[in-house]
Amino acid sequence: MTDVPVDVMDVPRRVPPLALVSGPEQVIADRAVKGLLEDLRVSQPDLEVVRLYAASYAPGDLLAQAAPSLFGGDKAIVVHDLDEAPDELQADLLAFLAAPEDGVTLIVRHKSGNRGKKVLDALRSARARVVEAPAIKSDRDKTDFASHEFRAAHRRATPGAVRALVEAVGQSVSELASACQQLIADTTGTIDEAVVELYHGGKVEATGFRVADAAVAGDTSEALRLLRHAIAVGVDPVPIVAVLAQQLRQLVRVGSAGRGRSVDVARDLGLAPWQVDKARRSLNGWTPDALGRSIQAVAAADFDVKGGGRDPVYAVERAVLTITRERRGG
Amino acid sequence: MSVWSDVVGQEPALAVLQRAVIDPDAMTHAWLFTGPPGSGRSVAARAFAAALQCPTGGCGECRECRTALDGTHADVDLVSTEGLSIGVSMARQLVELAARRPSVGRWRVVVIEDADRLTEHSGNALLKAIEEPTSRTIWMLCAPSLEDVLITLRSRSRHVRLRTPPAEAVAELLVRRDGIDPQMALYAARAAQSHVGLARRLATDEGTRIRRRDALRLAVRIRGVGDAVDAAADLVKIAEEEKDNSLTERNARELSRLLETLGADPTARTQPPHIRSQIAALEKEQKTRATRVGRDVIDRSLTDLLSVYRDALVRHTGAPVAMVNQDNAALVDELAGLLGPEQLLAAMDAIGTARERIEANVAPLLALEAMTLDLRLPR
């Protein structure tokens, strides 16, 4: 590894006695809790960490743990899942917040929702440090997350490399995070597409949606490749058929909705405007009758997949082949 | 007045049953009632049970008769399911029940109103009990056709075939029993194709009549691919509405009754674990019921739709049989003018395929789309 200048971020900050880690993204939240505990250990090397879980909480646990110990010493109490907390845990938390103990650091984890709102308000008004762990859902969030991972480790990654990485392992954020860590630990220099290809080559995130997109675009080989890939990584044929049906249905509905502005059409059909635009682009090369025949092929496949036929995978393949053939004009 | 008065248009079957009540030699311990839906299979089975319990062979007035017909007789057990099937645990309970002596009546009668919903597993569990029941136990199974019942159950029971009652007989029953206007009764009986329960609903509920008319209009409405997809969406929407109408209130009532039985506080935001598990079980049951009701409603719309094509075909062939949609002759004529006999048959096939697919768990919307696409009219 090259020499890395000491970053301001690396100097442990003083942790206030109350902290709230709020947000649904488990990976980021776990990391935040770990970071807080590590920061605490810098000034309190013999820190004792107690974890309390909402699901197994017995009334009084929190106060018993928070009570001063005979041997002194510092303690950090991590309360998990405030958003699922029973009333007793919430009451105990409020009691603790009303009279906090010295030498006890309380870290509360809250995923989302309104449950435990009183405790959240009490934490905020007691000036707890709030760490956000926002959900990472869109490809863009994932790209940002991966670039941030590399930047935090002072590594340069090309945009192409980040995109390829997200495409390969982006389905779960924790997998993405560990893939980033692996690349950071195992390679040197700039991370480019060749490096990602070396580690994750050939792995593509294959979902029913991508199969359907390729099929509707008439790209036979790509659609079949993605389909096989999806089946091989354990995607069930049933949702794939459902997505095929849904895409074709959308094309028919948008196609027969006329030439209005996409915002108006979207409102009439109960779709998002981008879906209408996308459907309009895909409609090139389709005739209504071809769409009709495709829908019928998908319906037959659904019957076969649900026990009517012998080989569910073949049934889906045949439906995909019918769709791409119809798209190319029979 | 007699217990048999609600069993309409089934003279041949009645003769067999009445003889069995009078003559011990004509009696047997297991009966299988078959007949098209709405022909009164379970009504016939109940009447037979009542006649067996009645000291005078089915007067229709005494306590035994009335309770047996209502389904409250202590020794007459009516089994039906609102779920998709009768499971093996249910079957085992029945075996146990059938082994007991009657408590007040002459016979212990177990009526399985949905014998077609017995699974292979639960049917097998009943075999022994049906073959050799205790001396005072009578089994009565009801199913649409012989093929719907496990072959081993079939061979262990005596078969009583009910026919589709004539529409006039059904209308007469509606007038007599429910006090419905004769003209409306005849329309409803014809439109429901002699399905007694359905005819009654059609005659008494405006909403049902409107839904039926909407379903029928589909036959002459679908021209392009877009129309077909819209029509399928409409059918599903109608079914959803009807399902919500009939279930939402009932589900809430069941939940509050359950909470009351368990002594739980209905206003609590979260229930303790043991109550939560009971609620989860109830919700699961309600969900299967909702699936069943949804499918049944769609299936009914499809049978309605099928009847228009059937009538149009009758028009073409000039067969001397009554029309189902006599009140809607204009629609039938329009359809007969648009499609030839071959096309009508193809359309009927498409409806049949859709029913089969929905039965096999295909997403209803998709199955209906495939069907409505086949129902497109020629340009």
Interface residues (C-beta under 8 A of the other chain):
Chain A: P86 D87 A242 A245 R249 V252 R253 G255 S256 A257 P288 D289 L291 G292 I295 Q296 V298 A299 A300 D302 F303 K306 G307 G308
Chain B: G224 V225 G226 D227 A228 V229 D230 T270 R357 A360 N361 V362 A363 L365 L366 A367 E369 A370 L373 D374 R376
